[in-house]
Amino acid sequence: MKFAIWGSCVTRDIFSELGLDGFVGEYRARTSLHSFFEEPVAVERMPNLEIITSQFQKRMVEADFRKRDIALKGCDYLIIDFIDERFNIIEFEKSKITLSSEFSKVIDQIGDLELAFERGSDEDFSHWRESCKKFSAHFNEAKIILHSSRFATHQLLNGRLEENVKQNMIMNMNNLLEEYEQIFIEEVLPIEILRISKDNVISNVQHKWGIAPFHYILPYYQEAFDKLKVFYTRNQ
């Protein structure tokens, strides 16, 4: 059983938090569905990425600029989640780039930025649907699992549940994710949808990546992997 991942830590951590890294093949983060099918940016037109000290982060930003494909060889499934759609999309060199936190480290080399569209706008959803259609055609032979992830409204602190900060942001992001997922399901028809019980969609304040509404408690990842095993069994 081997999985390629396109998305974010919410999917990658299913395996890393459980010590199951051997189940992961390709992992692509910081690349929006909006930007993946755009024209690649020539190397000489890209900002200098050497100041990004993390080799992983540098590879992810470069892959988004260069529109590198996702390697599925040897993988049984491609899991996709949309948590990284929290980042804006900018226009750059007649292409679209994901304005990730890692990309922001070199953004001063670019100058004035132009947003491609406002998240949640008609233009956003229209372009998203077109990107989903391109996804469906490009990955037409892959077994697609949609990880239906959400920002947690609560965190576990000293054994008690407390509200996360920025509840309006969390609500808006979850509404946006719901819209994106519905369009994706209509256009792509994933073979499985990974949904986690609401009781486990809780932030872990001691998570290795720090406090965030998408860094979950361990039972989230345990439930997710148990469901992936069921998916694998019934799709063989």
C-alpha positions, 0 to 999 in steps of 0.5 A, a space after each residue: 500500500 503506497 500513497 502519493 500526496 498532494 496537499 499539506 501536512 494534514 495528509 502527510 501527518 497521517 503517516 509521520 505522526 504514526 511512524 508510517 512514512 514507508 507508505 508515502 511516495 511522492 509528497 507535494 505541498 504549497 501548490 494550489 490546484 489553481 496554479 498547477 496547470 498554469 504555464 511554467 515560469 522559466 528558471 531565469 525569470 524565477 526569484 533566487 530561492 537559495 535564501 530558503 534554508 529548508 531544502 524541502 521548502 525550496 523544492 516545493 516553491 520551485 515545483 510550483 514555479 516550474 509546474 512539475 508533475 506529481 510522480 505516481 509510479 509505484 503508488 496505489 492512490 493519490 490523496 489530495 487535500 485543500 488546506 493549502 488553499 488558504 494561500 492567495 494566488 498571484 499573477 507572475 510571468 503570465 502564470 499563477 503562483 501560490 503565495 505560500 509562506 515559503 514563497 513570501 521569504 523571497 517575495 521582495 525580489 519580485 516587486 509589486 504583486 497582483 492577486 489573480 482573484 479574491 478567494 471566494 469570488 465568482 472568478 475564483 470558483 470559475 477558475 477552480 472548476 476549470 482546474 478540476 476539469 484539467 485535474 480529471 483529464 491529467 490524472 484520469 488513470 489514478 485512484 483519487 482519494 479526497 481528504 475532506 479536511 477542515 480547520 478545527 474550531 477547538 483545541 485540546 489544552 490541559 485536557 480541556 476543549 477550548 475555542 481556537 482563536 480567529 473563529 471568523 477566519 476558521 468559519 470562512 476557510 471551512 466554508 471555502 473548503 466546502 465549496 472547493 470540495 463540492 466542485 472537485 467531487 462533481 468534476 473528478 469523481 474521487 473513488 473515496 472521500 476521507 472524512 474524520 469524525 468531528 470529535 477528532 477534528 481538534 487542534 493539538 497545542 503540542 503538535 510538532 509543527 506548532 499550534 494551528 487549526 489544522 495540526 490535529 490530535 493523534 486520534 485524528 491521524 489514527 482514524 484517518 489511517 484506519 479508514 485508508 486501510 478500508 479504502 485499500 481493501 475494497 478497491 483492490 
